[in-house]
Amino acid sequence: MEERCTICNCLLHRTAGKYARPTPEGSSHATKHHYVAERFFGRSSNRKSTKHSGISEICPWGHERETAVFCYECHEKLLHNPGNYA
């Protein structure tokens, strides 16, 4: 099955040991993430027992808890650091 990035539509792969490498394979490695970071709602998937005060009770975009598959580049640059690329 061919997998493509939800944002840029590039062809994705899941080659072991290639994630985030400074190569075309590293840039196009598949990674599943939430559309809106769980930390915005006070949740953390890697600290499940910890609850923080979030910045919002509900998702203003209507995508709370929804996930998709992205390439490494779109995930890092557009989801984690969107202000740097506006």
Helices and strands as residue ranges (DSSP letters): H 24-27, E 30-34, G 38-41, E 67-71, H 72-73, I 74-80, G 82-85
